[in-house]
Each structure stands twice: as C-alpha cells, then as structure tokens.
Amino acid sequence: MNLVSNAAEVIYGAGKITISTENLYIDRPVSGYDYVEEGGYVALIVSDTGAGISDEDIGKIFEPFYTEKKMGRGGTGLGMAVVWGTAKDHNGYIDIQSTLGKGTTFILYFPIRNGR
C-alpha cells in the first residue's frame, strides 16, 4: 500500500501505476546487494509513470522519517521504512529502477519457502 500511495502522489496529470507479480529463479546479485541467496522467488513489482527518484534520494528513501513531502501534505516518513522492514523480515530484497521525469519501478523479491 505504501508503494502505491507514494506512486500516486508523484504522478501529475495523467499517469499509470502497474502492480504485478512474477515467479523467478534468481542466481545472480540483485542491485544494491553483495549477496543474494540463490533460489525461487516471488517478485512483487510496482511501477509508476511519475516524477522518478534522484540518485541522491534513492540512497535515503528507506531511512526512517525521511520524506520529500511538503509540510501538511501528509505522511510520516515511515512508509518506505515499513516496505524495507517487510522485505527484510521475509528474507527478501528490493531493487529500484528510476528515471527522473519518467517513473520508478520497485521490485520486491520474496523467497519461496516450500512447506511453510
């Protein structure tokens, strides 16, 4: 929900948010991680055609209380920290692909655990 509400806030005028899932087998590193456990994953993909995220901000967005929102526009700066915590609590990974002025894609990888 946090990914979708953030995406909606950065789309000015007409835009698009896409939510999809995919089963994947990962045997290579994920951007931002030195090590990724090889195996089956379910990917949750949330893409938008919004403003995009600068390289500087991508390095900060998961920090608690970090926000780019204007005062009185809502948000606590905890939404993305919750996304990070959820992925981490499930031994998952997050990949971010963003281009300023074109949009952002978040890919959350959650390991498939047989029998659990």
C-alpha positions as CSV (number, residue, x, y, z in Angstrom):
1,M,0.0,0.0,0.0
2,N,2.8,2.4,0.8
3,L,4.4,1.9,-2.6
4,V,1.1,2.5,-4.4
5,S,0.2,5.6,-2.4
6,N,3.7,7.1,-2.9
7,A,3.4,6.4,-6.6
8,A,0.0,8.1,-6.9
9,E,1.4,11.2,-5.2
10,V,4.2,11.7,-7.8
11,I,2.0,11.4,-10.8
12,Y,1.0,14.8,-12.1
13,G,-1.9,14.7,-14.6
14,A,-2.4,11.5,-16.5
15,G,-0.3,8.6,-15.4
16,K,-0.2,4.9,-14.7
17,I,0.6,2.6,-11.8
18,T,1.1,-1.0,-12.6
19,I,1.1,-3.8,-10.0
20,S,2.2,-7.3,-11.0
21,T,3.7,-10.5,-9.6
22,E,6.1,-13.0,-11.1
23,N,7.7,-16.2,-10.2
24,L,11.5,-16.1,-10.7
25,Y,14.6,-18.1,-10.1
26,I,17.5,-15.9,-9.0
27,D,21.1,-17.0,-9.4
28,R,22.8,-13.5,-9.7
29,P,23.1,-10.5,-7.4
30,V,20.3,-8.0,-7.1
31,S,21.2,-4.3,-7.4
32,G,22.3,-3.0,-4.1
33,Y,23.2,-6.4,-2.5
34,D,26.5,-8.1,-2.3
35,Y,25.0,-11.5,-1.8
36,V,21.6,-12.9,-2.8
37,E,20.6,-16.4,-1.8
38,E,20.1,-18.5,-5.0
39,G,16.6,-19.9,-5.4
40,G,13.0,-19.4,-6.2
41,Y,11.3,-16.0,-5.5
42,V,8.0,-14.3,-5.9
43,A,8.5,-10.8,-7.2
44,L,6.1,-8.0,-6.4
45,I,6.5,-5.3,-9.0
46,V,5.1,-1.8,-8.5
47,S,5.8,0.7,-11.4
48,D,4.7,4.3,-12.0
49,T,5.0,6.9,-14.6
50,G,5.6,9.6,-12.1
51,A,8.4,12.1,-11.4
52,G,11.1,9.5,-10.7
53,I,13.6,9.5,-7.8
54,S,17.0,11.2,-7.9
55,D,20.1,9.1,-7.2
56,E,20.7,11.1,-4.1
57,D,17.2,10.4,-2.8
58,I,17.2,6.7,-3.6
59,G,20.0,6.3,-1.1
60,K,17.8,7.8,1.6
61,I,14.2,6.7,0.9
62,F,14.3,3.7,3.3
63,E,15.6,5.8,6.2
64,P,13.0,6.3,9.0
65,F,11.4,9.7,8.9
66,Y,12.9,10.7,5.5
67,T,10.3,12.4,3.4
68,E,10.2,14.7,0.4
69,K,6.6,15.6,1.1
70,K,5.7,19.2,1.9
71,M,4.5,20.1,5.3
72,G,0.8,19.5,5.7
73,R,0.7,17.1,2.7
74,G,0.6,14.0,4.9
75,G,3.0,11.2,5.5
76,T,5.3,10.5,8.4
77,G,8.4,9.4,6.5
78,L,7.9,5.8,7.7
79,G,6.1,4.3,4.7
80,M,9.2,3.3,2.8
81,A,10.9,2.2,6.1
82,V,7.9,-0.2,6.5
83,V,8.4,-1.5,3.0
84,W,12.1,-2.1,3.7
85,G,11.4,-3.8,7.1
86,T,8.7,-6.1,5.5
87,A,11.1,-7.3,2.8
88,K,13.9,-7.8,5.3
89,D,11.6,-9.6,7.8
90,H,10.8,-12.1,5.0
91,N,14.4,-12.5,3.9
92,G,13.7,-10.6,0.7
93,Y,15.4,-8.0,-1.4
94,I,14.4,-4.7,-3.1
95,D,15.5,-3.5,-6.4
96,I,14.7,0.1,-7.5
97,Q,14.9,1.3,-11.1
98,S,14.1,5.0,-11.6
99,T,14.5,7.7,-14.3
100,L,13.8,11.3,-13.4
101,G,10.7,12.5,-15.3
102,K,9.7,9.0,-16.5
103,G,8.9,7.0,-13.4
104,T,10.0,4.3,-10.9
105,T,9.8,0.6,-10.6
106,F,10.2,-1.2,-7.3
107,I,10.8,-4.9,-7.4
108,L,10.4,-6.8,-4.1
109,Y,11.8,-10.3,-4.1
110,F,10.4,-12.7,-1.6
111,P,11.9,-16.2,-1.3
112,I,9.6,-19.2,-1.9
113,R,9.6,-21.5,1.1
114,N,8.3,-25.0,0.4
115,G,6.1,-26.3,3.2
116,R,6.0,-23.1,5.2
